[in-house]
Amino acid sequence: MLDPGLLERITVRRAELDALENQLVDVWAERDELAVVDQCPATMHLVSGHGHL
């Protein structure tokens, strides 16, 4: 049987890692949004007829 203190530390660490995972998901989502926004000016420029391919 594992030490109850060890089980508690494992549980706490798992919760910390879950929170970090959620933050990472948010960071990935924001990065993806910024990548889309970064492409918008070039796309809008081409769509408006002022750009050259």
MARBA-3410 file (N, C-alpha, C, O; in Angstrom, 1 decimal):
53
0.8,-1.2,0.0,0.0,0.0,0.0,0.9,1.2,0.0,1.9,1.3,0.7 ~ 0.5,2.2,-0.8,1.3,3.4,-0.9,1.0,4.3,0.3,-0.1,4.3,0.9 ~ 2.0,5.1,0.7,1.9,6.0,1.8,0.8,7.1,1.5,0.8,7.6,0.4 ~ -0.1,7.4,2.4,-1.2,8.4,2.2,-0.6,9.7,1.8,-1.2,10.4,1.0 ~ 0.5,10.1,2.3,1.1,11.4,2.0,1.6,11.4,0.5,1.4,12.4,-0.2
2.1,10.3,0.1,2.5,10.2,-1.3,1.3,10.2,-2.3,1.4,10.9,-3.3 ~ 0.3,9.6,-1.9,-1.0,9.6,-2.7,-1.5,11.0,-2.8,-2.0,11.5,-3.9 ~ -1.4,11.8,-1.7,-1.9,13.2,-1.7,-1.0,14.0,-2.6,-1.5,14.8,-3.3 ~ 0.3,13.8,-2.5,1.2,14.6,-3.4,1.0,14.3,-4.9,1.0,15.2,-5.7 ~ 0.7,13.0,-5.1,0.4,12.6,-6.5,-0.9,13.3,-7.0,-0.9,13.8,-8.1
-1.9,13.3,-6.2,-3.2,13.9,-6.5,-3.0,15.4,-6.7,-3.5,16.0,-7.7 ~ -2.2,16.1,-5.9,-2.0,17.5,-6.0,-1.2,17.8,-7.3,-1.6,18.8,-8.0 ~ -0.2,17.0,-7.5,0.6,17.2,-8.8,-0.2,17.0,-10.0,-0.1,17.7,-11.0 ~ -1.1,16.0,-10.0,-1.9,15.7,-11.1,-2.8,16.9,-11.4,-3.1,17.3,-12.6 ~ -3.4,17.5,-10.4,-4.2,18.7,-10.5,-3.4,19.9,-11.1,-3.9,20.6,-11.9
-2.2,20.1,-10.6,-1.3,21.1,-11.2,-1.1,20.9,-12.6,-1.1,21.9,-13.4 ~ -0.8,19.7,-13.0,-0.5,19.4,-14.4,-1.8,19.6,-15.3,-1.7,20.0,-16.4 ~ -2.9,19.2,-14.7,-4.2,19.4,-15.5,-4.4,20.9,-15.7,-4.8,21.3,-16.8 ~ -4.1,21.8,-14.7,-4.3,23.2,-14.9,-3.3,23.7,-15.9,-3.6,24.6,-16.8 ~ -2.1,23.2,-15.9,-1.1,23.6,-16.9,-1.5,23.2,-18.3,-1.3,23.9,-19.3
-2.1,22.0,-18.4,-2.6,21.5,-19.7,-3.7,22.5,-20.2,-3.7,22.8,-21.4 ~ -4.6,22.9,-19.4,-5.6,23.8,-19.8,-5.0,25.1,-20.3,-5.5,25.7,-21.3 ~ -4.0,25.6,-19.6,-3.3,26.9,-20.0,-2.7,26.7,-21.4,-2.7,27.5,-22.3 ~ -2.1,25.5,-21.6,-1.4,25.2,-22.9,-2.4,25.2,-24.0,-2.1,25.7,-25.1 ~ -3.6,24.6,-23.8,-4.6,24.6,-24.8,-5.0,26.0,-25.1,-5.2,26.3,-26.3
-5.1,26.9,-24.1,-5.5,28.3,-24.4,-4.4,29.0,-25.2,-4.7,29.7,-26.1 ~ -3.1,28.7,-24.9,-2.0,29.3,-25.7,-2.0,28.8,-27.1,-1.9,29.6,-28.0 ~ -2.3,27.5,-27.3,-2.4,27.0,-28.7,-3.5,27.6,-29.5,-3.3,28.0,-30.6 ~ -4.6,27.8,-28.8,-5.8,28.5,-29.5,-5.4,29.9,-29.9,-5.8,30.3,-31.0 ~ -4.8,30.6,-28.9,-4.5,32.0,-29.2,-3.4,32.1,-30.4,-3.5,32.9,-31.2
-2.5,31.2,-30.4,-1.5,31.1,-31.4,-2.1,30.9,-32.8,-1.8,31.5,-33.8 ~ -3.1,30.0,-32.8,-3.8,29.7,-34.0,-4.6,30.9,-34.5,-4.6,31.2,-35.7 ~ -5.2,31.6,-33.6,-6.0,32.8,-33.9,-5.0,33.9,-34.5,-5.4,34.5,-35.5 ~ -3.9,34.0,-33.9,-2.9,35.0,-34.4,-2.4,34.7,-35.7,-2.1,35.5,-36.6 ~ -2.2,33.4,-36.0,-1.7,32.9,-37.3,-2.8,33.3,-38.4,-2.4,33.7,-39.5
-4.0,33.2,-38.0,-5.1,33.5,-39.0,-5.1,35.0,-39.2,-5.2,35.5,-40.4 ~ -5.0,35.8,-38.1,-5.0,37.2,-38.3,-3.8,37.7,-39.0,-3.9,38.6,-39.8 ~ -2.7,37.0,-38.8,-1.5,37.4,-39.5,-1.7,37.2,-41.1,-1.1,38.0,-41.8 ~ -2.4,36.3,-41.5,-2.7,36.0,-42.9,-3.7,36.9,-43.5,-3.8,37.1,-44.7 ~ -4.6,37.5,-42.7,-5.7,38.3,-43.2,-5.3,39.5,-44.0,-5.8,39.7,-45.0
-4.3,40.3,-43.5,-3.9,41.5,-44.4,-3.5,41.1,-45.8,-3.9,41.8,-46.7 ~ -2.7,40.0,-45.9,-2.3,39.6,-47.2,-3.5,39.1,-48.1,-3.6,39.5,-49.2 ~ -4.3,38.4,-47.4,-5.5,37.9,-48.1,-6.4,39.0,-48.5,-6.9,39.1,-49.7 ~ -6.7,39.9,-47.6,-7.6,41.1,-47.9,-7.0,41.9,-49.0,-7.7,42.5,-49.8 ~ -5.7,42.1,-49.0,-5.0,42.9,-50.0,-5.2,42.2,-51.4,-5.5,42.9,-52.4
-5.1,40.9,-51.5,-5.3,40.2,-52.8,-6.8,40.3,-53.2,-7.1,40.5,-54.4 ~ -7.7,40.1,-52.3,-9.1,40.1,-52.6,-9.6,41.5,-53.1,-10.4,41.6,-53.9 ~ -9.0,42.5,-52.5,-9.4,43.9,-52.9,-9.0,44.3,-54.3,-9.4,45.3,-54.8 ~ -8.1,43.5,-54.9,-7.7,43.8,-56.3,-6.5,44.6,-56.4,-6.1,45.0,-57.5 ~ -5.9,44.9,-55.2,-4.7,45.7,-55.2,-3.4,44.9,-55.2,-2.3,45.5,-55.3
-3.5,43.7,-55.0,-2.4,42.8,-54.9,-2.0,42.1,-56.2,-2.8,42.1,-57.1 ~ -0.8,41.7,-56.2,-0.3,40.9,-57.4,0.1,39.6,-56.9,0.7,39.4,-55.9 ~ -0.2,38.6,-57.7,0.2,37.2,-57.4,1.5,36.9,-58.0,2.0,35.8,-57.8
END
